[in-house]
């Protein structure tokens, strides 16, 4: 490829152009110095697509004694800018700053600027977005680090310098998914749970520690530090980035859906799959449809009894009813001023539960005050405030003249919020505390569904005696067996955590206790929580009720709740009881929290303790006491419920900057076990062939330095013939490893027993396990077989096999395979292994009626061809049985959206649309996927 000569125009100063090129050279791992410029033109020895047409917007900003540069969006001199929602302004700034007329085109900038019109386009307008950074949790972070390690090997084998393979975009990885509540209700719970965590995850942790040392631009936060989203809020988030004296908004994508928690701090970000995250880490843009933005206007004042948890559960139900899937939600109005930063983060955290892409609170004075409280650097805070005011991204929620245009507006009066829970099976099924008793009893009778268990009326009052620790207790429908203060949703919020502590103190002083068989736990999202709970003196009272600190991580919220007492489990299972979990989490889908809690309710930490004290959820707190004092007096919830003013006074006194400084000054070195881990040193990872957790993937095994010719697909068999709405849950390995599965047979062949299998999530760093778990969902319906399960037909022999075994046989026979599918193929959560897995099964192409947007992009990222039936045509209408072989002739001059014929072995043919939607996607495919593209780019 000939390299372009870029001409200096009269509108660009030499220094501003040099600065722009320096930024882009860094993204491509190239060195550039202004001395490379002549007075009129320059030539950079790299694949650069063109100068930024908006370089003239680079302006000076003096803050204190320092001078900075920034892209002045007001310099666009376009009245549409100040009508844009604040979240869309962030997208616009990114497009302006990164415009290269290849990944980000001038047309993209104009489309974002014209948001008011473009957001209503019925076909959707796609725009690129280059976030400032990436955040990962450990289950999804391990495969990313594995890929980077494998890319280094490939670069070396192709004669390049493996040191060039590093994240281009800054990435933070927080290890928070591996700790479980094995032990609780003991002061040594934390120590014991962390010991088990390190024992089970030793191989993964050693590998990640190598990554922390070997990969630049990657920060790994060790286990025991907290939950990724809370650590992001309290420490990692920049709010405004400063690179080479250029200021721009902080923004990110993360490999967890609750990445949106950071929206409460005024940072645009959302959850994506692993492939998109790796692409961003490698300097590529995310493709997204320009979203509609729902303005959520908040008014009024919260009652003294309601909490931020009650607010978010109310908003979640409201927005589910409004319908905000695929949309941005932006909060505004005078009521926002009443919400603390932690309250806002709680609301933003549950964005996936109300279905939006982001739930955004623009930066205001409250944000700045929180940054001071959390011990951010004073000079950085000054930069944040000055820059955001300069680009009109700083908000005064009391000033209606700042209100932008929105796609639609909905309103909430905080005075209408009442104490609430959500459940028993979905986070948006809010129930007021006052209605809880009646609602639960109705759920017992309702037919099986999200609000029903379908139990006969004559079983509702069943009671079951059981013995625990030599004492007899009774269980019934509605009995609480798990009570967990957990999840970054609430443990990031001092008001509800200190409120829970004050409630515990009053309960203990009133002589109340929690039944010992109830599994109680407290898993803070960061060490800061421990500090202010101890400092305020409430920790002993929490422990007295069984809420000892059991670990720092997601824990019960993601199902790491550990075992229940055997006698409790036996009583539940033998009597078909609907027993309950109450947790301060964000998800309560059936089967998620614990197999033996069929009903699970999300609640504030205060209500978690209240229902633990009651021992049941079918209680009317107004009429029924929680228990009795030692003197026999009835104690009601109202007697021990702390007032909001009381909580605020304690918070103001005890949540102080020095706590944040103490915790985060040792964030990467504070875990003694982590420090003792001996990780390999060096640029290349020494793969252990015996490891069943970490394995070098075969993605680059046959890769050549030269760009390969496009290969047509000859005589491919159909691996699977699928219907509509096949989700990434159907495709991607998830959950426990079934004992009769190909993955189980593989692990058994390596000497592991079933109790050592662990989960697919923990083994995402081993492609041999993950390939065997692809399409292993027991609810998958393959039309070739005609029943649910992970099976298919090996067409040449007619034999029914596990999907993996059939794919292996096709590979041995030299046959490529394709997948036939219906509408919305790949819907649901974006998961990297939903594309990586099919690639490893030998899938060359998917022919579907339509695709979920991100999954289609992921297929391209792995070099799999997404093809689409013509409008109105399906496999059924074309009478394709799936037993034919398929030949697809791919022209060397492929173009986006071109029509490509497919020839069948019976002599028929039909046409498809080639779903490469951009030139960038075509480029990725020609290289065999995005990772292959980046490898060749590095060795040029």
N, C-alpha and C positions, 0 to 999 in steps of 0.2 A: 504494500500500500504506500503510495506517495504521501508525504507529510505536507500539510498545508502551510503556506506562508500567510501569516495574519498581518493585516495592515493597520497601522495606527491611524485612527480617524481624528478629525479636528475636535470632535466632541469629547475624546478621551485624553486625559493627561497621561504622560508616560508612567508616572508613579501609580495612578489608579489602575491602569491596565496591567502593570507589573504585579500589583497586589492581587488582582483577579486571577492572573495566570498562576501566581504562587499558590493560591488556595487550591486551584484545580490540579496543579502538578502534585501537590501533596496527596490528593485523593487517588492519584495514579502511581504513587510511590516514585515520583521523579523529582530530581533536584532542579531547581530553577533559581536563578539570581537575576536581578534587574540588569546586570551587566550583559546578559544575553541579548538585550534589546539594542537595536540601532535607533537612530532618531526617527526613522520612518517605519521600519518593519522588523519582525523577528521570526525565528524559525525554531521551534522546540522539537526535539527528537523524541516524539511520542505520538500516540494516536489521539490527537486532539481535534474535536469536531468543528470548533469555531469559537470566536470571541464572544463574550457575553454582550448582547445588544443593549443591556441595561447598565453597563459599567458607568455611564454618565451619572447614575443616581448615587454613586458612592460619595458620601458627604462626611464632613468632619464633625466630631462631637467632643467637646472638652468637658471632662468631669473631674473636678478638683484640679490637680496638677497634671493629669494625664490626658493625652489626645487619642481619640479612637476614630475609626471609620465605621460607617453603617450605610446600608442601602435605604435612602430616604424615599419611602413610598409616597410621601406627599409630593415628591418631585415628579411623580407621574402627572400631576396637575389634572387629575380626573375626579370629578365630583362623585363618581360611583364609589370611590374608595371608602369614604366615611359613612356610606350606607351599608357597607359590608358587615356582617356579623364579625365579632372579634376573632372567632375561631377561623373564619375564612381568611381574615387578614394574615394569619400565620401561614396558611397555605400559599397565599400570594407572595409573601416575602421570600419563602423558600424557593418558589418558582423563579422569581426575579433574580435572586442571588445565584442560583444554580443554572440559569438559562445558558445552554450550549448549542441550541438548535439541533440536538440529536436526542439525548434522553429527555431534556426539557426544552421545548420549543417556544418561540415567541407567541405562537398561537395559543399555547397552554396558558401563558400569562394573561393573554387577552380573554380567554374563556373564564378564568377565575375572576378577573376584574369585572366581567359581565355576568357575575353569579346570579343576579336577580332574574335574568332571562334564561340563562343556560340551565339553572337547577330544575326548570320545569320541562326540559327537553324529554319527550316520551321515550327516546332511545338511550338516554343517559349520555352525558359527556364525560369521557375519561380524561383525567389529568394526572400527571406524575407528581409525586411528593417525595422529597429527599429529607428524611428526618435527621436531626442533629446527632442522635445516638440510638443505641439499642440496649434493651434490658432483658435479661434471661433468668429463668429459674432453673434449678439443676436438672430436672427431668428433660427439659428441652435444650438446656445448655450443653449437656454432655455430647449429643450428636453433632452440635455445631463445632465444638472443639475437636471431636473426632474427624470431622471433614477438613478442618484446617490442618490437622496433623497429616492426614492423607494427602492433602494438596501439596504440602511441603515435600513429602516423599516423591510425588509425581514430578514436581518441578526439578528436583535434584536428578531424578532418573532421565529427564529430558534435557539435562545439561544446563539448567538455570540455577539461580541462587535461591535456595529455599528461604533465606532470611527475608525475602521480599513478601512472603505470604504472612500477612498479619491483618487483623481487622483494620480497614481504612477508617471506618466510622467508629468512634469510641463505643465500647460495649462493656456493660457491667453484668456480672453473673452472681446471683445470690443463691446460696445453697440452703433451701428452706423446705423442701418437699419430703425429706427422707425420715424425719423424726416421728415416732409414734408414741401414743399414750399407753405404753406397756404397764407402767407403774403410776399410781396416783395416790392421793390421800396419805402421803408421807413426806417428810422434809427432805428425804433423799431421792425423791422421784426424779428430779432434774438430772442428778448425777447418773442414776441407773438408766434412764431413757437415752441419755447421750452416749453411754457406753455401748448400748445395744445398737444405736444408730451407726456408730463407727465400725462396729464389728460387721454389720450387714453390708455396709457400703464402702468397705475398705478399698476395693479396687477402683471404684468410681472416684473416691476422694483423692487417691494417689494420682490418678490420671489428671484430675482437675488441678491439683497442686502443680503438676508439671506444666499445664497450660498457663497457670498464673505466672510462672517463671519464664516460660519460653515465648509466649505471644505478647507482643507489644500492643498497646491500646486496648488491652483486656484487663479489667479489674475483677478479681474473684473474691467475693465476700464469704468467708468460711462458715460452716454450719454452726448453729448456736448463736448467730448474730441477730436473727430476726426474720420477719417475713419480707419478701422482696419488695412489695409495694409500700410497706411502712418504712423500710430502709431508704427506699427511693424518695419518699416524702420528706423524711427527717434529715437526709444527708446527701444522697446522690444527685438530686435534682438541682440544676443550675438556674433555672427560670430564664436567664439570658446567658448565652454562650459568648465567650470571648476567645477568638483564635487569631493570632497574628494581628492583634489590635483591631479586629473587625468584630462588631457586636451583632448578634442576631438571636431570635427567640429560641429557647430550648424547645425541643420537640423529640418525640421518640416513637418507636414501635417496640412492643414487648411480646414475649412468647407465652403470655398468660392473659386470659381475657380480662382480668381485673387490673391490668395495666392502667386502665382509665382512672384509677384512684388519683393519679397525679394531675388530672384535669382540675381537681379542687385547688391546686396551687397555681393555676393559670398556665399549665403546660399542656399543649396538645399532644395526645398520644393514645394509642389503642393497641389491642392485642392482634397478633398475626401468627401465622404458622412458621415453622422453623425455616423453610426454604426462603420465604420472604425476608425473614430476619437475617439469614446468612447473606442474602443478596444486598441488603442495606449495609451490613458489616463490610461487604466488598465494594461499597461505594455506588451501588445501583439505586435507582429510584423505585418507589412503590407505585403501582398503577391503581388508581381509585376512581370511582364515579363521583363527579362533583355532587356533594350531598345537599339535600334539603336541610334547612336548619330550623328547628322548632324553638321558638322563644318561650321559656318557662318563667313566667312572671310570679315572683314571690312577694306577698304583702303580709302585713300583720305581725303579731308577736306570739311566740310560743307560750303555752300555759306553763305554770310552775310544775306540773306533774309530768309533762311530756318530755321526751328526750330526742336527741338527733336520730336515734334508731327508729323511733316512731315516725319521724319526718321522712326518712328514706323509705320505710315500708309503705307509707302513704303515697309517696311519689312513685314508687315502683308499680303499685297497683294502678295508679292514675295513668301513667304513661303507657302501660300495657294496654289499657283501654283506648287511649288515644291512637296508638300504633306508631311507633318511632323506629322500627327496624330499618337499618341502613341509613338512618338520618343522624345528624348532629343535634344534640340538645344543648342550648346555651341558656344559662340562668341569669336573670336580671330582676330589677325591681327593688323597691325600698326594703323589702323583707330580707334580702340577701345580707344587708348590713347587720341584721340580727344574728347571723350565723357565724360562728367561729370558723377559723380555717379548718380545724379538725371536723366540724360539722359538715363543711363543704366536701371534704375528702371522703367522708362516710357516704354522702349522696353520690359522688362521682364513682366510688368504688363499685356500687351496685348497678352501674350502667349496663353491663351485660344482662342483668336480670330484667331491666325494663326495655332492653332490646336495642338501644341506640348504639352508634359507633363511639361517640364520646358524650360525656355530660360535663360541660365546660363552664367554669367560673373564671372570667377574666381577672387579671391582677388588679388589686386595689390596695388601700391603706392596710386592710386587715392582713393581706398577704405579706406586705412588708413587715408588719409587726411580728408575724409568725417567723419570718426569716431571722429576725433579731432574737426571738425567743429560742429558736433552735440553733443558735450560735453560728449563723453564717457570717462570713467575713464582712466587716463594715464597708470596705471599699467596693466589694462585689454588690452589696445591697444598693449602694449609691449608683453603680453602673446600671443595675436593673431598673431602678426608678427613673433615672434620666433617659435611658434608651427608650423604654416603653412609652414614656410621655412624648418623646420626640417623634415616634411613629404612630401616635394616637392608639396605642394598645393598652393604655392605663385607664382604668374604669372608676367612675364615681357613680355608684348605684343610685344615689339620690338625685342625680342630674338627668332628667328625662331627655334633655337635648342630645345626650350621647346615645340614646337608644337607637340601634340600627334597624334595618329592615329584616324581617324574618319570614320564613315560608308560611308559618302559622304561629299563633300565640295561644298558650293555655295558662291558667292562673291557679295558684294555691294560696289560700289565706292560712297562715301558720296557726291562727287561733282555732282552726277547725281540726287540728291534729290532736289525736287522743292516744293514750297508751295502747300499743298494738303488738301483735305477733303476726307471723305469716306461716301458713301451713295448711294441712299436714304434709303436702308433697311438692309444693311449688313456692318459690320466693315471692311471687306476686299475688298470692291468695291471702290478703291481709284480713285479720280478724281482730276486732277491738277486744281489749282485755275484758271489758264488761260483758261481751257476748261469747267469750271463749267456752264456757261450760256448755251452753246450749249448742254451740257450733260443733264441738267435738262429739256430743251425743248424736247429733244429726249425721255427722260423717260416718259413725258406726253403722247407721241404717242405710245411708245412701248406697246406690249400686256402685260397684267397683269403678273407680275413676280417680281423678285428681282430688276430689272432695268426698270420696266414699270408700268404704271397706266391705260393704255388702254382707254384714253380719246379721244373722237371724235375731229378732227382738228378744227371744228368750235367753240369749247368751250375754246380753249387755251387762247384766249385774253379776256376772260370774266373778268369784274371788278364788284365788289359788294360794294356799299356804306353802311356804318354803323355809328352809333353814339356812341361815348364813352366819358363820362364826358362832355356832352353837346357840343361836337365838332364832326364834320363829318370827317371820314377817309375812305379809300378805301382798300379792300382786293382783291387779285387775286391769281391765281396759282403761287406758289413760294414765297408768302409773309411769312416773318418770324414772328411767334407769340410767340416763346419761344427762348430765348438766355441765356444759362446757363454756367457759368464757374463752373465746378463741377467735381467730380471724382478724386480719388487718382492717376489716370493715369497721370494727368497734375498738379493738385494742390500740388503735392509733389515736383514739379520742379520749383525752384526759377527763372530760366531764362525765362520761359514762363509766369510765374505769374507777375514778375516785368516787363517783356516786355509788357504784357497787361496793366499794370498800367501806363507805360510810354506812350503807345499808347493812353490811355484814357486821360492822361494829355494833350497831343498835340491836341487831338480831341476837348476837351473842350476849350482850348486856341484858336482853330481855329473857335469856334462858332458852332460846330456840336452838335446835340442832337439825342437821341433815342426816337422814337414814344412812347407815354405813354401807349398804349395798349399792347405793346410787354412785355411779362413776362420775365424780366431780373432778374438774381440772381447770387450771388457769395457764394458758399458753400465750404470753405476751408477744406482740409483733416486733418488739425491740427491747434492749436492755434499759432504755430510758423509762419505760413503764415500771420496771422493777424499782428503779431509783425513786420515782415520785410516790409509788405506793409505800415503800419503806420510809421515805422521808416524812410522809404525812401520818405515819403510824397505823395504817390500816392493815398491813400485811399479816400480823398475828391473828386478826379477826377473820380474815379470809381463810387462812390456814385452819383455824378452829372449825370452820364449816366444811373443810375438805377441799378448799380451792387453793391447794399448794401449786407452786409453779412447777410445771412438768416438762417444759422445754420452750424453745424459741423457734417457732415455725408454724406452718399451716395446720398441722395436726388434725384435730377432730373435724375442722371445716372441710378438709379434702378426704375424709374417711379414714384418717390415721388414728382412729379412736381406740384401737387396741381391744383386747378381749374383755368381756363381761364375766362376772363370777359364774362358775358352772351351774350352780343351783338356780341362778336367775335365768340363764339361758334355757335350762331344762324346763322350768316352769312356763316360760314364754312359748317354747316350741311345742310342748306336749298339750298345751291348752289353747293354742292359736290366739294368744293375747295380742292386742294392739297396744304395745307399750311405746313409750315416747322418749325422744331426745329433745332437749331444749338447749339451743346454742346461739351464741352471738355471731353467727356466721353469715354467709351470703347465699348459700345454696342448700337445699334440703330435698333434692330429688330422691324418689324412693330407692332405697338400697345404697345411697351414697354415704350416709353417716355411719350406719352399722347394720348388718344383716338382721339384727333382732329388734331394731326400732323401726316399726312400720310407719309410725307417725313422727315427724320431726318438725319442730317449730323454731323459726328464727325470732330472736328477741334481743332486747337490750341486755347488757351484763347485769343490770339491776333485776330485771325480770327472770333472768337465768337463775339467780340466787333465790328469788321469791318462789319460783316453781320447784326448785330443789328442796326448799324448806317445806313446802306444801306436800311434796312427794307425788303430786298428780297434776294434770292439766285441767281436769274438769272441776274447777273450783271457782266459786263466785267470791272474789276478794272483798266485796262490799259486805257480804252477809256472813261469810265463813272465815274463821280465824286461820292463820298460818299454823298455830300451835298454842301452847300454853306456857306461861312462866312457871318457875319453880313453886310459886305460891298458888298455882292453879288458875291464874287469871288468863283470859283469852287475849291473844296478841294478834291484832289485825295488821295487814300490810300497811295501812295508813299510819299505823303507830310507829313504824320504823322507816318509812319512806323519806329520804332527805329532800329538803327544799332546794330549788335551783340556786337561790342566793347562797345557801350554805355550801353547795358544791363549788360555786364560782369563787367563793372566798378561799377555800382550800386550794383550788387550782392556782389561783393567783399567787398564793404564798409558796407553793411547793413545786410547781413546774417551772424550772429556771434554767437559763442557758448553760450553767456549769454542768448540768446533768448530761446534756447533749454532747458537750465537749469531752466529758469523762468517757462516755460510751464510744463515740466515733473517732476519738484520737487513737484508739487501738482496734479499729474495726477489722483490719486484716491480720492482726497478730494476737488478738485477745483470747483465742481458743488454744488451750495448752495441748489438747490432743492433735489438733491440726498442725501446730508447730512441730510436734514430734514426728509427724509423718515424713518418711524418707521418700521423696519423689525423684525420679530420674532427672538428670541434668542434661542440658544440650538442646540443640536446635531441633533435632529430629526425635520423635518418640520411639522408644524401643518396644515395639509391640510384643506382647506375651502371648504366644500361641495357645497357652493353656487357659487363658482368661475366657470366661463366659459372659463377662460384662463389657469389656472393651476389645474391639477387634477392628483392624484396618479394613474399611469397606472396599469393595472391588470396583468402585465407580470409575477409577482411572487406570485399571490394570492394562488395558490394551490401547491406551491413548498414545497418539503420535504427535510430534511437534507440529507437523504440517496439518492444515485444515483438511479433513477427510472429504471425499466426494459424497454427494447425497446418494444414499442407497434406497432403491425402491423396495417395497415389501412384497415378497414372492411366496405364494401358497401358504399363507398364515392360517392357523386354526383359531377358532373362537374359544378363548379360555372361559369366558363367562358371558351369558346373555341375561342382562338385568333389566328391571323395570324402571319406573319413575322414582325420583327422590331417594336414590341411593346416596347415603350420607358418608361422610368421612369416618363416622363411627362404624359403618359396615365394612369399610375398606381398611382402616388403619388398626394395627394391633393395640389393644387397650385392655386394662383390667388384669385379672388373674390368668395364669396359664393353665388351661384345662389339661388334666392328666392324660387324656387320650389324643392330644393334639400333636402335630408334627414338631412344634417347638418343644413340647414335653419329651418327645422321643429323642430329640437332639440333645437336650440337657441331660437326660438319663444316660445317653451314650457317653457323656463326658463325666460320668460318675456322680451326678447330683441326685439327691432324693427329692421327692415331691415337696417336702417342707422347705427345701432350699431353692425352689424354682423362682420365688419372689414374683414380681409382676412384670408385664411388658414394659411399663413405664420405667422401671429401674434398669431394664436391659436395652434401652434405646441406643446404647453405644455399641451393640453387637448386631450387625446386619444379618447374621445367620439365624438368630432368634426372631428378628423382626420380619424377615422375608417369610419365615414359616408361619408367622402370625397374621400376615396380610390376607384379607378376606376370610379370616377365621371366626367371624361373628356368627353366633348360633342363630341369629335372626335374618341372616342373609338369604334371599330367595333368588336362586339361579334357575332360570327357565329351562335350562338344559336338563336339570334334575327334577324340577317340579316339586321340591320340598325345601323347607328352611334348613339352613345349616351350611357349614363351610365345605361344600362338596361341588364337584363338577364331573363332566363326562370326558374321558380321554377319547376323542372322536374316532381315531383309527381303530381302536380296539373295542370301543363301546363300554369300557370298564368305568365304574364309578370310583372316584378317588378324592382324597383331600385336594383342595385347590393347589397347594404347594407341590404335592406329589405329581399331579398332572403336569404342572408347569415344568418340573424337573424332567419328566419323561419327554415332553416336547423339545426341551433343550438338548437332551441326549440324541434325539432323532433329527436335530437340525432344523426344527420348524419354529418360525416366529409365531407369536400369538397376538391377538387383538381382543378387545372387549366391546361388546354391543350394549348400549344403555338407552334409557328413555330420557325423560325430562329432568332437569335440575341435577345432573350427575355431579356428585361431590359437594352437595349442600351440607350445611352444618358448620361446626368449628373447623377452622383451617388447620390441617395437620400435615407436617412434612412427610411422614411415613405413608400417608395416603397416596403420595406420588413416588416416593423412594421405593416402597414395597412393590408396586406393580412393575417398576423398572427392573428390579432384581428378579421378578418372575418372568422376565423376557417380553413384557408387553411393549410392542412397538407403536401401537395406535389405539385410541379409543374413538369409537363412532357413536355419538349420542345425539339425542334430539335437542338438548340444550345443556349448558354447564353452569354451575356456580362459578362466579367470576374469578375468585381467588384460586380455586382448585384448578381451573383451566390454566391459569398462569403457572401454577406449581407443576403441572404436567409438562409444560414447555420448559420450565426450569430444569427438569430431569431428562429432557430430550425425547419425551413421548409426544406423538403427534395428536392434537385434539382435532377431530373431524366431526362435522355436523351434518345430519340428514337435511335435505332441502325442506323448506317450509311445507308442512302438510304430509311429509313422508315419514314413515317409521319402519322399523324392522318388520313389524306385523303387516303393514300395508304393502310392503314390498315382498311379502311372503318369504322372508329370510328365516330359515329354520335355525341357523347357527351351526349346522353340520357341514356347510360348504367350506371350501377354502377361499381365501381372499387374496387378491393381488392388487397392489396399489402402486401405480407408476408415478414416481415423484420427479417432476422436471428439475433440472439444474437451476433454472431461473425462477424458482418459486417466488410468489408474490403474496402479500397479505390478502386474505379473503378470497383467494382464487378458487375456482371450481376444479375438483379433482375426481376423475372417475374411479370406481372400484369394480374390479372384474371378479366374478364368482366362478367357481369350478364347474358349475352347470351351464356355463355359456352366457348367463345374464350379466348385466352390469347396471350400476346406478351411480348417480352423481352425489358428491358431498362438497361442503364448503370447508376449506382449509382454515381452521380457526387460529391462525397466527394473526393477531390483530394489530401489531405494530412492527416496524422495522427492527426494533430492538429484540423482539421475540424471535423474529426470523434469524437474527444473528446468533442468539443463544442456541437455537435448534441446530444451525449449521455446525456449531462447535460441539454438539452433543449435550448441551445443557449449560447453565450459567456458571457452574464451578469449572467446567472444562474451558469455557471462554476466558475466565479470569486467569487460569493457569497459563494459557497461551499468551495472554496479554502480558503476564509477568515475565515470560522468558523471551519476549521480542527484544 
